[in-house]
Amino acid sequence: MSRSITVQAARRWYWQRITAMAMALFVAIHLFVMVYAIQGGLSAAEVLARTRGNMLWAVFYAAFVVLVAVHASIGIRNVLVEWAGLKDGAAGWASRLLGLVLLVMGLRAVWAVTLGGAA
């Protein structure tokens, strides 16, 4: 294995751990807010009404989506190389495509819930 591949693998490992730590914080905030809202008697429609036009939630969930897309694409790349036996290049392209799909779908959902209309 060449040095550049080893460095790239180490960077992927690092970024997957960093995104996992950040996602843990985002999940905790999301769950706290959802439990608080439900215990307060808010319906899903009322929660949705409160997120409309709220830039804070738009930024929060957009950042969450970016973290998930990066984290998942690195993870699927590892699965494709280690378990499916794909070559490094093919796994890289497939994982980038998955990350892009997750990013587009997630950001579209964030837009629908916070800034726009129905997705």
GUTI-710964 format. One record per residue (C-alpha): x negated, y negated, z; residue in one letter; chain. Coordinates in Angstrom, 1 decimal, decimal comma. Each point is the difference from the previous one (the first is absolute). Layout:
REM residues N
+--------+--------+--------+--------+--------+
!      u !      v !      w ! residu ! chaine !
+--------+--------+--------+--------+--------+
!      X !      Y !      Z !      A !      A !
...
+--------+--------+--------+--------+--------+
This chain:
REM residues 119
+--------+--------+--------+--------+--------+
!      u !      v !      w ! residu ! chaine !
+--------+--------+--------+--------+--------+
!    0,0 !    0,0 !    0,0 !      M !      A !
!   -1,4 !   -3,4 !   -1,0 !      S !      A !
!   -0,5 !   -2,8 !    2,5 !      R !      A !
!    2,7 !   -2,2 !   -1,7 !      S !      A !
!    2,6 !    2,8 !    0,3 !      I !      A !
!   -0,9 !    0,5 !    3,6 !      T !      A !
!    0,3 !   -3,8 !    0,7 !      V !      A !
!    3,4 !   -0,1 !   -1,9 !      Q !      A !
!    1,3 !    3,0 !    2,1 !      A !      A !
!   -1,2 !   -1,8 !    3,2 !      A !      A !
!    1,8 !   -3,1 !   -1,0 !      R !      A !
!    3,2 !    1,9 !   -0,8 !      R !      A !
!   -0,3 !    1,7 !    3,4 !      W !      A !
!   -0,4 !   -3,4 !    1,7 !      Y !      A !
!    2,9 !   -1,6 !   -1,8 !      W !      A !
!    2,3 !    2,9 !    0,7 !      Q !      A !
!   -0,8 !   -0,2 !    3,8 !      R !      A !
!    0,4 !   -3,8 !    0,0 !      I !      A !
!    3,4 !    0,2 !   -1,8 !      T !      A !
!    1,1 !    2,7 !    2,4 !      A !      A !
!   -0,7 !   -2,1 !    3,0 !      M !      A !
!    1,7 !   -3,0 !   -1,5 !      A !      A !
!    3,0 !    2,1 !   -1,1 !      M !      A !
!    0,3 !    1,3 !    3,6 !      A !      A !
!    0,5 !   -3,6 !    1,2 !      L !      A !
!    2,5 !   -0,7 !   -2,8 !      F !      A !
!    2,0 !    3,1 !    0,8 !      V !      A !
!    0,1 !   -0,9 !    3,7 !      A !      A !
!    1,3 !   -3,5 !   -0,8 !      I !      A !
!    2,5 !    1,4 !   -2,5 !      H !      A !
!    1,4 !    2,6 !    2,4 !      L !      A !
!    0,1 !   -2,5 !    2,9 !      F !      A !
!    2,0 !   -2,5 !   -2,1 !      V !      A !
!    2,4 !    2,7 !   -1,3 !      M !      A !
!    0,6 !    1,5 !    3,4 !      V !      A !
!    0,6 !   -3,5 !    1,4 !      Y !      A !
!    2,4 !   -0,9 !   -2,8 !      A !      A !
!    2,0 !    3,3 !    0,3 !      I !      A !
!    0,2 !   -0,2 !    3,8 !      Q !      A !
!    1,2 !   -3,6 !   -0,4 !      G !      A !
!    2,9 !    1,3 !   -2,0 !      G !      A !
!   -1,1 !   -1,2 !   -3,4 !      L !      A !
!    1,2 !    1,9 !   -3,0 !      S !      A !
!   -2,2 !    0,7 !   -3,1 !      A !      A !
!    1,9 !   -2,7 !   -1,8 !      A !      A !
!   -0,7 !   -2,5 !    2,8 !      E !      A !
!   -3,7 !    0,9 !    0,0 !      V !      A !
!   -0,2 !   -0,4 !   -3,7 !      L !      A !
!    1,8 !   -3,4 !    0,2 !      A !      A !
!   -2,7 !   -1,1 !    2,5 !      R !      A !
!   -2,9 !    1,1 !   -2,3 !      T !      A !
!    1,3 !   -2,0 !   -3,0 !      R !      A !
!   -2,1 !   -3,0 !   -0,7 !      G !      A !
!   -2,3 !    0,7 !    2,9 !      N !      A !
!   -3,6 !   -0,5 !   -1,2 !      M !      A !
!   -1,5 !    1,4 !    3,1 !      L !      A !
!    1,7 !    3,4 !   -0,6 !      W !      A !
!   -0,9 !   -0,2 !   -3,7 !      A !      A !
!   -3,7 !   -0,5 !    0,8 !      V !      A !
!    0,1 !    2,7 !    2,8 !      F !      A !
!    1,5 !    2,7 !   -2,2 !      Y !      A !
!   -2,0 !   -1,0 !   -3,1 !      A !      A !
!   -3,2 !    0,5 !    2,1 !      A !      A !
!    1,4 !    3,3 !    1,2 !      F !      A !
!    0,6 !    1,1 !   -3,5 !      V !      A !
!   -3,5 !   -0,9 !   -1,1 !      V !      A !
!   -1,4 !    2,0 !    3,0 !      L !      A !
!    2,1 !    3,0 !   -0,9 !      V !      A !
!   -0,9 !   -0,1 !   -3,7 !      A !      A !
!   -3,8 !   -0,1 !    0,8 !      V !      A !
!    0,2 !    2,6 !    2,7 !      H !      A !
!    2,2 !    2,5 !   -2,0 !      A !      A !
!   -2,1 !   -0,4 !   -3,2 !      S !      A !
!   -3,2 !    0,9 !    1,9 !      I !      A !
!    1,7 !    2,9 !    1,7 !      G !      A !
!    1,4 !    1,4 !   -3,2 !      I !      A !
!   -3,3 !   -0,3 !   -1,7 !      R !      A !
!   -1,6 !    2,1 !    2,7 !      N !      A !
!    2,7 !    2,6 !   -0,3 !      V !      A !
!   -0,3 !    0,1 !   -3,8 !      L !      A !
!   -3,8 !    0,5 !    0,2 !      V !      A !
!   -0,2 !    2,4 !    3,0 !      E !      A !
!    3,2 !    2,1 !   -0,4 !      W !      A !
!    1,0 !   -0,4 !   -3,7 !      A !      A !
!   -3,5 !    0,2 !   -1,3 !      G !      A !
!    0,2 !   -3,1 !   -2,2 !      L !      A !
!   -3,2 !   -1,6 !   -1,1 !      K !      A !
!   -0,9 !   -3,3 !    1,7 !      D !      A !
!    0,9 !   -2,2 !   -3,0 !      G !      A !
!    3,5 !    1,6 !   -0,6 !      A !      A !
!    0,8 !   -0,1 !    3,7 !      A !      A !
!   -1,0 !   -3,7 !    0,1 !      G !      A !
!    2,3 !   -0,9 !   -2,9 !      W !      A !
!    2,9 !    2,0 !    1,4 !      A !      A !
!   -0,4 !   -1,5 !    3,4 !      S !      A !
!   -0,2 !   -3,6 !   -1,4 !      R !      A !
!    3,1 !    0,7 !   -2,0 !      L !      A !
!    1,8 !    1,2 !    3,1 !      L !      A !
!   -1,2 !   -3,0 !    2,0 !      G !      A !
!    1,3 !   -2,3 !   -2,8 !      L !      A !
!    3,4 !    1,7 !   -0,1 !      V !      A !
!    0,3 !   -0,2 !    3,8 !      L !      A !
!   -1,0 !   -3,7 !    0,0 !      L !      A !
!    2,5 !   -0,9 !   -2,7 !      V !      A !
!    2,8 !    2,0 !    1,6 !      M !      A !
!   -0,7 !   -1,3 !    3,5 !      G !      A !
!   -0,4 !   -3,6 !   -1,0 !      L !      A !
!    3,3 !    0,2 !   -2,0 !      R !      A !
!    1,7 !    1,3 !    3,1 !      A !      A !
!   -1,5 !   -2,8 !    2,1 !      V !      A !
!    1,3 !   -2,5 !   -2,5 !      W !      A !
!    3,4 !    1,5 !    0,0 !      A !      A !
!    0,3 !    0,0 !    3,8 !      V !      A !
!   -1,5 !   -3,4 !    0,7 !      T !      A !
!    0,0 !   -2,3 !   -3,0 !      L !      A !
!    2,2 !    1,4 !   -2,8 !      G !      A !
!    3,2 !    1,9 !   -0,6 !      G !      A !
!    0,5 !    3,7 !   -0,5 !      A !      A !
!   -2,9 !    2,0 !   -1,2 !      A !      A !
+--------+--------+--------+--------+--------+
